[in-house]
Amino acid sequence: MKTIVIAAGYATRLGELTKNFPKPLLKIGSTTILDRMLDDIDTIDDIDEHIVVTNQKFAKIFREWCHQRLTSGTARKPVRIINDGTETNDTRLGAVCDLQLAIKGINDDLLVVAADNILHFRFQEFVDFFYEKETSCIMCHEEPSIEKLQRTGVIEVDDQWRVLSMEEKPQVPKSHWAVPPFYIYRKEDIDLIRHAVENGCGKDAPGNLAHYMVEHTTMHAWPMTAGRFDIGSLDTYYEAQRIYGGE
């Protein structure tokens, strides 16, 4: 299994803080947002490589970070950086196209993650669920706020956690199960991913692909056993510094 980190965005909502620096490498205390995530994923025996997709603007910074991580003695798995060649938010490829770029030549199960969250659970739990269900999987969590559900992916599931439907940013949500940007796609479904955009899948958000995959293959949803902290703005970044900076 390989980790695919989608990190080619420009984080415009963080203003000057990320104007010339990638959000996943912002420090929270003594480490970065991305290092926190990979340190946990490193403990999963089946993961054999992390592939980080970035853009031309931030590629050099990610390569320097990669060198430091691999030479510091803290990394347990190899890391590879892929540059998608874009230089501005207006010319970005979109998360789905970045994932397609990352999986060229790969025939393996994929743990696909966004790199702007601090998680209160272990990815090992998600991987165990994937092996139990033997299908591609997405995460979900119960979200009581209709307003928040209208800004994310929302799924319906049966009593075995099989995904029955998924909608992106529905005006009238069919459930309270929201979908964060974490997925496991089995290698048998990779060909679907490779041809998703040409067959009508949206490009911009990773949830676009999950929506497409739900309609074309069997998927199950793992209900998160604990919460997450999504760093999407300056306010939430400074709040993360306050809460987690001492760890």
N, C-alpha and C positions, 0 to 999 in steps of 0.2 A: 504494500500500500504506500502511496505517495501523498504528501501534503501539497496542495496547491494554494498558495497565499495570493489572493487578488489584492494587489497594492499599487495599481497604476492610476488611481484617482488623484485629484489635485486639492481636495479638502478645502474648497474655497470658503466654506463657512467659518474656518478658523483664521481667516484674514492673514495678517502679516506673519503670524506664527508659522504658517505652512506655505507662505508665498514662495520660498526657496528651500523648503525642507519637507520631507514626507511625514505625514501624520503617524504612520506606524512606528517610526523611529523616535518620536517624542519621548522624553524621559518621564517616567513616573517613579519618583524616588531615585534609586541608584541604577535602575534598569529601564528598558524601553517597553512600550506597549507590545511590540512584536516579540521581543525576547521572552516576556512573561508567558505568552501563548506557546511559543516553540519549546520552552523549557518543560511545559506540561506534556506537549505532544511527543517530545523526545523520549518520554518514559514508556511509550507504546511500542512494544517489541516489533510489531508488524510493519511499522513505518520505516522505510529505508532511505528516504530522501525528502527534503523540503524544496519545493520550487516556488520562488517568489517572482511574480510578474509585476514589473514596474514600467516606468516610462523613460523616455530619453532625458527629460529634465532631472530626474532623481536617480538615474541608473548608477552614476558614479558614487553617490552617497550610499546607496544600497551595497555596492561592491565593497566599499571601504568597511561598512558595517559587517558584511559577510566575512571578510578577511579577519576582522577583529574577533568575531564570534568563533570562527574555526581555529584561530591560533591562541585563544585565551584559555583553552582547556575545558570550557564549560559546555560546549556543544557535544552532543552524543550522536548526531546524525548529520550527514553532509547537506549543504545548502547550495542551491544553484539559482543564479539571478538571470531572468529573461527580460530583455528590453523590448517593449512593444513599438518603440520608435516615435511615439507621439510627444509633443512638446507643450501643448496647451489643453486647457479644459474643453475648449471648443472643438479640438481635433481628436479627442480621446476615442479609443476604439469601443469602449464599453466592456463591462465585466464579462459578458458571455464570449465576446470575441477574444478577450485576453485569456480566458480559460481554454478556448480552442487553440490558441497559439501555444499555450503551455503543454498541451497533451499531444502535440505532434510526435509521432513515433513511440508513444506510450501505450502499453496494454496492461494496465494494472488497476486495482481499485484506487479510488481517489477520495481523499478527505479534503474538501474544498472549504476554505475559511476566509472571512474578511478579517482584516488586521487592525480593527479599531475598537475592540471590546476587552474588558477585563472580566474574566469568568470566575464564577464561584463553584464550579463543578469541574470534574476531570473529563477530558475527551475520551479516556479509556471506557467510560460508561457508554458513550455514544457508539464507539467501535464494537463493544460487546453486544449492544442492541442490534447493530448491523449484521453481525454474524448469526445472531439468533433468528432474525427475520429472513436473511438470505435474499434481500432485495435492496435496491437503492433506498436511501433514507434521508429524511430531513428532520430538523429539530422543530419543536414547538413549545410555546408556553402560554398559559392562560392570561389573557389581557382583558380586564374589565372595562377599560375606557373605549367607547365607540370611536371617539376622535382619534385615538392612537391606532386603532384597527383600520381606520380609513387611510392611514399613511403607511401601511405595511402589507405583506402577504397574509392571507387568512385561509385556513384549511378546514374542511370537514373530514372527520375520521369515523371509522366504525369501532366496535368494541374490541377489536384486535389491533387497533392503531393503524389500520390500512387507510391511506389517504384516498378519499372519495372525490374530492374536488379542491381546487385552489384558485383563489382570485387575488390579483394584485390591486391594492388600494381600493377595495370595494366601498361604494357609498352606503350600501346596506349589507353589512357583514353577516354571513350565514352562521357564524359561530364566534366564540371568543378565543379560538386557538390561533395565535399569531406566530409567524415564522421568522426567526432570526437568520442571519446569513451564514449558516453552517450546514454542510451537506456531505453525505457519503454516496458516491456513485460507483456501482459495481462495474467491473471491467466489461461485463457483457453488455452494458448500456453505453459504452464509450462511443460507439458508432452513431448512436442517436445524438450525442453531444456534438460530434464532428459536423453533422449535417443540420443542426437545429436552426441556425440563422437562415440558411437557404430555404428552409421549409417553413419560415414564418415566425420563428422565435424572436422576441425582442432582444436588443443588444445591451441595453444600458445597465440593468441591475441583475445581480445573481439570481434574484427571485424570478426574473423572467424565464430563466432556464428551468427552475424548479416547476413553475407553472406548466411549461411545455412538456417536461418529463412526466408529470402526473398524468397527462393526457395520452402518453405513448408507452408507458411501462408501469409495472406495479411498484408502488412506493409505500413505505411506512414512515410514521412520524414518532420520534422519540420525545416524550415530554421531559423537558429539562428538570433535573432534580434540585436545582438551585438557580439563583438569578445571575444576571450579568449587568455590567455597567457599560453603556454605549457612549463612546466619546465622539460626539457629533458636532460640538460647538465649543467656542472658547469657554463658556460657562461650565460645560460638563468636563472639559479638560482640567480646569482649575479645581473643580470639585473632586475629580479623581486624584489630583495631586494632594488635596487635603485629606482624603479618606485613606489612600493607599501609599502615600509618599513615604511613610515611615516603615513600610514593610521591607 
